[in-house]
Each structure stands twice: as structure tokens, then as C-alpha cells.
Amino acid sequence: MTPDDESLVVAAQHGDLAAWSTLCARHLPRLAAYIGSRLRRPEVVERLVADVVAGAWKHLPELDQPAEFAAWLRKTGGSLALQWSRKHPDEPVAAPFPVARCGDDADLAARMTRLDAALGTLPDAQRMLLEQHFRGQVDLDALAAGMHLQREGVEVMLEEALIALDRALTGTP
């Protein structure tokens, strides 16, 4: 049976590095998607996630409600992303998809460039919802809890975001 976040946090607060490692493995992809939905620059996101891990480990003993670890981690990441953007006002918050990752597949590179451009046209809330659900693998119940909504409301929002993305990709009004 996989331990829940609360028991892992308590163990990590007492110096258990294996518990901390499990928490990181469980939450860092979601954190990267969360920060990445705000700052669409992978190299900056990677650096900020590393900063969050170091800062979170240092301040973990101060977390009074271990069950709130995921929200605490996202809040920390969001704060760092905001600080970064304030410290670097002349730097863009988005970067184009790194087509070099597509290797020699020009068709894939073109499709990824189109997808990236289409995501960039969406309102922040829709883009962030798509990033969290699909890249961060955050399930609908967790999204609903984080957004203080019912699951059905998140399902409707996700469907609207997918329709908007499809329209952006196909050029349909």
C-alpha cells in the first residue's frame, strides 16, 4: 500500500529522505506543470522546481498541516515564479517549443510548433487547466479540490478548453 502524503510529510519532517524522495517523485511533475503553465520556458521552470525542492526541504518542519503539502508546494512554486517574473521584467514568460527535441522529424516539429502557438492563444485559465491535467497528470478530483469547485464544473471547463484549443488549431472561429 502506498503511503499517503500526510504520513510521508510527517516522516520527512523527521529526516526520512526516502519519504521526501517519494513526495518529490509524486508531486514534482505536477509542480513543473503548474509553474510551466505560468512561465512557458522549460529552462526557467527546471531551475524554479529545483529551488522549490531545496526551499521546501528546508522549511518542511514549519508545515503545520502535513495533509496540505501539495497546495503548500504549489503555492511556494507560484510565489517563486512570480518573483522570477518580477526580477526579470524584460525577459519573455514564454518560449517557443524546442523543435530540436523532434530530431529530424520536420512534420512533428511543425505540429508541435502549431500546438504551442495554439496553446499560447488560449486564456490563462484554459491553458493552465490543460497543462495541469494533461502535462501534470492532475486528475479531475484534485483539480476540483484545488479550484474549490465541483468535479462537474471542472469537467465543463476542461471541455471548453479543449474546444477552444481545437478551434485555435483548426482556425475555426
QUIGIBEL-V146619 format. One record per backbone hydrogen bond with DSSP energy under -1.0 kcal/mol. NH is the residue of the N-H (numbers start at 1). CO is the residue of the C=O. If there is no record, write none. Layout:
[[NH/CO] [NH/CO]]
This chain:
[[8/4] [9/5] [10/6] [11/7] [12/8] [13/9] [15/12] [16/11] [17/15] [20/16] [21/17] [22/18] [23/19] [24/20] [25/21] [26/22] [27/23] [28/24] [31/27] [32/28] [33/29] [34/30] [35/31] [36/32] [37/33] [38/35] [39/35] [40/93] [41/39] [45/41] [46/42] [47/43] [48/44] [49/45] [50/46] [51/47] [52/48] [53/49] [54/50] [55/51] [56/52] [57/53] [58/54] [59/55] [60/56] [62/59] [63/60] [68/65] [69/66] [72/68] [73/69] [74/70] [75/71] [76/72] [77/73] [78/74] [79/75] [80/76] [81/77] [82/78] [83/79] [84/80] [85/81] [86/82] [87/83] [88/84] [91/88] [95/40] [99/97] [101/98] [102/99] [103/100] [105/102] [106/104] [109/105] [110/106] [111/107] [112/108] [113/109] [114/110] [115/111] [116/112] [117/113] [118/114] [119/115] [120/116] [121/118] [122/119] [127/123] [128/124] [129/125] [130/126] [131/127] [132/128] [133/129] [134/130] [135/131] [136/131] [138/132] [143/139] [144/140] [145/141] [146/142] [147/143] [149/144] [154/150] [155/151] [156/152] [157/153] [158/154] [159/155] [160/156] [161/157] [162/158] [163/159] [164/160] [165/161] [166/162] [167/163] [168/164] [169/165] [170/166] [171/167] [172/167]]
